[in-house]
Amino acid sequence: MAESPGAAGRTGRAAPAEAAPRAEAAPRALATSAPAVRKPGRPSLSEVKRREVRLEIARAAVRLFHDKGVEQTSAADIAAEVGISLRTLWRYVPSKEEAVSVLFTLAAEGLANRLRELPPGEPVSALLLGEPWQDQMTPEVGRLVREATRLTRDEPALRKIAHQAAFTFQSGIAAAFAARAGREEAGLEDKVHAATLLATLAVVEQEAAWCDPSDEPRRRELLRRGLRAASEGLPL
């Protein structure tokens, strides 16, 4: 069951003590920093700091979900693990399950960015089967994504979060497909291609999450099979 700020209040659990100065520094900076002048398309300093805090929350949530399970982990547990108050936690995530959503968002965002940068003559399969497209993900974050993905297999609430985060970028991926075909706006086919690609990757990543992290050939083979099935279309 999803735990929200209201649900937390009904548990009767006291919020953990306020964080030490270091842990609370990022939230305070978010509240006091002036808007940064930045290049178009680039996140502001406050956005970067907010993402850093959300990543720290995601790290704690993945550890706790793995060790205790989602049902047995409370929002207060996650806040205490990070070293922030429960009230501060709710500033960044609306439920304990959504503590991991930033991991799936980073993966989808990285894919959308790489598709936009892909040269017109280069096939999409070359991008997908080449080096990892999550250019905004460090190896540690990539490991967390795999662990969170593994958890989605047995946790419907997390699976829903993963799908929602990925499909947030469906329009961006559809636009990339349209641009590759020389169209200014995405049409129905582009949107179907984007949805198909996201669904294919979601299924493949759930399967690949069970592979040994060092077994890259196995992961690539799963991806090849998934892309082949998607390219063949529905058995109508």
C-alpha positions as CSV (number, residue, x, y, z in Angstrom):
1,M,0.0,0.0,0.0
2,A,1.4,3.4,-1.0
3,E,2.4,5.6,2.0
4,S,1.6,9.3,1.6
5,P,2.1,12.2,4.0
6,G,-1.4,11.7,5.2
7,A,-0.8,8.0,5.8
8,A,2.4,8.7,7.6
9,G,0.5,10.9,10.0
10,R,-1.9,8.1,10.8
11,T,0.9,5.8,11.7
12,G,1.6,7.7,14.9
13,R,5.4,7.4,14.3
14,A,7.3,10.5,15.3
15,A,9.4,12.1,12.5
16,P,13.1,11.6,12.8
17,A,15.2,14.4,14.1
18,E,16.1,17.2,11.8
19,A,19.2,16.4,9.6
20,A,22.7,17.5,10.4
21,P,23.7,20.7,8.6
22,R,25.4,18.7,5.8
23,A,22.3,16.7,5.0
24,E,20.0,19.7,5.1
25,A,22.2,21.9,3.1
26,A,20.7,21.0,-0.3
27,P,17.1,21.7,0.7
28,R,18.0,25.0,2.2
29,A,19.9,26.0,-0.9
30,L,16.8,25.2,-3.0
31,A,14.8,27.6,-0.9
32,T,17.3,30.5,-0.9
33,S,19.2,30.4,-4.2
34,A,18.3,33.0,-6.8
35,P,17.3,31.7,-10.3
36,A,20.4,30.8,-12.3
37,V,21.0,32.1,-15.8
38,R,21.6,29.0,-17.9
39,K,21.7,27.8,-21.5
40,P,18.4,26.7,-23.0
41,G,17.7,23.0,-22.3
42,R,20.1,22.8,-19.3
43,P,18.8,22.4,-15.8
44,S,19.3,25.2,-13.3
45,L,21.5,24.9,-10.3
46,S,18.5,24.5,-8.1
47,E,17.2,21.7,-10.3
48,V,20.6,19.9,-10.2
49,K,20.6,20.2,-6.4
50,R,17.1,18.9,-6.2
51,R,18.0,15.9,-8.3
52,E,21.0,15.2,-6.1
53,V,18.8,15.1,-3.0
54,R,16.3,12.9,-4.8
55,L,19.1,10.5,-5.8
56,E,20.2,10.3,-2.2
57,I,16.6,9.5,-1.2
58,A,16.5,6.9,-4.0
59,R,19.7,5.2,-2.7
60,A,18.3,4.9,0.7
61,A,15.0,3.6,-0.6
62,V,16.6,0.9,-2.7
63,R,18.7,-0.3,0.2
64,L,15.7,-0.5,2.5
65,F,13.3,-2.0,-0.1
66,H,15.9,-4.7,-0.8
67,D,16.6,-5.5,2.8
68,K,13.1,-5.2,4.3
69,G,10.7,-5.1,1.4
70,V,8.5,-2.3,0.3
71,E,5.5,-3.1,2.6
72,Q,7.8,-3.3,5.7
73,T,9.6,0.0,4.9
74,S,8.0,3.2,6.0
75,A,8.6,6.7,4.7
76,A,10.0,7.5,8.2
77,D,12.6,4.7,7.7
78,I,13.7,6.3,4.4
79,A,14.0,9.7,5.9
80,A,16.0,8.4,8.9
81,E,18.3,6.5,6.5
82,V,19.0,9.7,4.5
83,G,19.3,11.8,7.7
84,I,16.5,14.2,7.0
85,S,13.1,14.8,8.6
86,L,10.0,13.2,7.4
87,R,8.6,16.7,6.5
88,T,11.7,17.3,4.3
89,L,11.3,13.9,2.6
90,W,7.7,14.9,1.5
91,R,9.1,18.0,-0.2
92,Y,10.9,15.7,-2.7
93,V,8.6,12.6,-3.0
94,P,4.8,12.3,-2.7
95,S,5.0,8.7,-1.5
96,K,7.6,6.2,-0.3
97,E,7.3,4.2,-3.6
98,E,8.1,7.3,-5.6
99,A,11.4,7.6,-3.8
100,V,12.9,5.6,-6.6
101,S,11.2,7.3,-9.5
102,V,14.2,9.6,-10.2
103,L,16.2,6.5,-11.2
104,F,13.7,5.5,-14.0
105,T,13.4,9.2,-15.0
106,L,17.2,9.4,-15.5
107,A,17.2,6.3,-17.7
108,A,14.3,7.5,-19.9
109,E,15.8,11.1,-20.1
110,G,19.1,9.7,-21.2
111,L,17.5,7.7,-23.9
112,A,15.5,10.7,-25.2
113,N,18.7,12.9,-25.3
114,R,20.7,10.3,-27.2
115,L,17.9,9.7,-29.7
116,R,17.8,13.5,-30.4
117,E,21.6,13.4,-31.0
118,L,21.6,10.3,-33.2
119,P,22.8,11.1,-36.8
120,P,19.9,10.6,-39.3
121,G,21.6,7.8,-41.1
122,E,22.4,5.7,-38.0
123,P,19.9,3.0,-37.1
124,V,18.3,3.2,-33.7
125,S,19.3,-0.4,-33.0
126,A,23.0,0.7,-33.2
127,L,22.4,3.1,-30.4
128,L,20.5,0.6,-28.3
129,L,22.9,-2.2,-28.7
130,G,26.0,0.0,-28.4
131,E,27.3,1.7,-25.3
132,P,24.8,2.4,-22.6
133,W,22.7,5.4,-23.6
134,Q,22.2,6.6,-20.0
135,D,24.8,9.3,-20.4
136,Q,23.6,11.0,-17.3
137,M,24.0,7.9,-15.1
138,T,27.1,7.0,-13.2
139,P,28.0,3.3,-12.8
140,E,26.6,3.5,-9.2
141,V,23.3,5.0,-10.4
142,G,23.2,2.4,-13.2
143,R,23.5,-0.3,-10.5
144,L,20.7,1.3,-8.5
145,V,18.5,1.4,-11.6
146,R,19.1,-2.4,-12.1
147,E,18.3,-3.1,-8.5
148,A,15.1,-0.9,-8.6
149,T,14.1,-2.6,-11.8
150,R,14.6,-6.0,-10.2
151,L,12.3,-4.9,-7.4
152,T,9.5,-4.0,-9.8
153,R,9.1,-7.6,-10.8
154,D,7.5,-8.5,-7.5
155,E,6.3,-5.1,-6.4
156,P,3.4,-3.8,-8.5
157,A,3.5,-0.4,-6.9
158,L,7.1,0.1,-8.0
159,R,6.4,-1.3,-11.5
160,K,3.7,1.4,-11.9
161,I,6.2,4.1,-10.8
162,A,8.8,2.8,-13.3
163,H,6.3,2.9,-16.2
164,Q,5.1,6.3,-15.3
165,A,8.6,7.8,-15.1
166,A,9.6,6.2,-18.4
167,F,6.5,7.3,-20.3
168,T,6.9,10.8,-19.2
169,F,9.4,11.1,-22.0
170,Q,7.3,9.4,-24.6
171,S,6.6,12.7,-26.4
172,G,10.3,13.5,-26.5
173,I,11.1,10.1,-28.0
174,A,8.2,10.5,-30.5
175,A,9.6,13.9,-31.5
176,A,13.0,12.3,-32.1
177,F,11.5,9.7,-34.4
178,A,9.7,12.4,-36.3
179,A,12.8,14.5,-36.7
180,R,14.8,11.6,-38.0
181,A,12.1,11.2,-40.7
182,G,12.2,14.9,-41.5
183,R,8.9,15.8,-39.9
184,E,8.4,18.9,-37.7
185,E,5.8,17.3,-35.5
186,A,5.3,13.8,-34.3
187,G,2.4,11.9,-35.9
188,L,0.5,8.8,-34.8
189,E,3.2,6.4,-36.1
190,D,5.9,8.3,-34.3
191,K,3.9,8.0,-31.0
192,V,3.3,4.3,-31.6
193,H,7.0,3.8,-32.2
194,A,7.9,5.7,-29.1
195,A,5.4,3.7,-27.0
196,T,6.6,0.4,-28.5
197,L,10.2,1.2,-27.8
198,L,9.6,2.2,-24.2
199,A,7.5,-0.9,-23.5
200,T,10.1,-3.1,-25.2
201,L,12.9,-1.7,-23.1
202,A,10.8,-2.0,-19.9
203,V,10.3,-5.7,-20.5
204,V,13.9,-6.3,-21.5
205,E,15.2,-4.4,-18.5
206,Q,13.0,-6.4,-16.1
207,E,14.5,-9.6,-17.6
208,A,18.1,-8.3,-17.7
209,A,17.9,-7.1,-14.1
210,W,18.2,-10.7,-13.0
211,C,21.4,-11.2,-15.0
212,D,24.8,-11.0,-13.3
213,P,26.0,-7.4,-13.7
214,S,29.1,-8.6,-15.5
215,D,27.1,-10.6,-18.0
216,E,26.8,-8.0,-20.7
217,P,26.5,-10.5,-23.5
218,R,23.3,-11.9,-21.9
219,R,21.8,-8.5,-21.6
220,R,22.5,-7.6,-25.2
221,E,21.0,-10.9,-26.3
222,L,17.8,-10.1,-24.4
223,L,17.7,-6.7,-26.0
224,R,18.2,-8.1,-29.5
225,R,15.3,-10.5,-28.9
226,G,13.1,-7.8,-27.6
227,L,13.9,-5.4,-30.5
228,R,13.3,-8.2,-33.0
229,A,9.9,-9.0,-31.5
230,A,9.0,-5.3,-31.5
231,S,10.1,-4.8,-35.1
232,E,8.1,-7.8,-36.3
233,G,5.0,-6.1,-34.9
234,L,1.9,-7.6,-33.3
235,P,0.7,-11.0,-34.4
236,L,-2.6,-9.6,-35.7
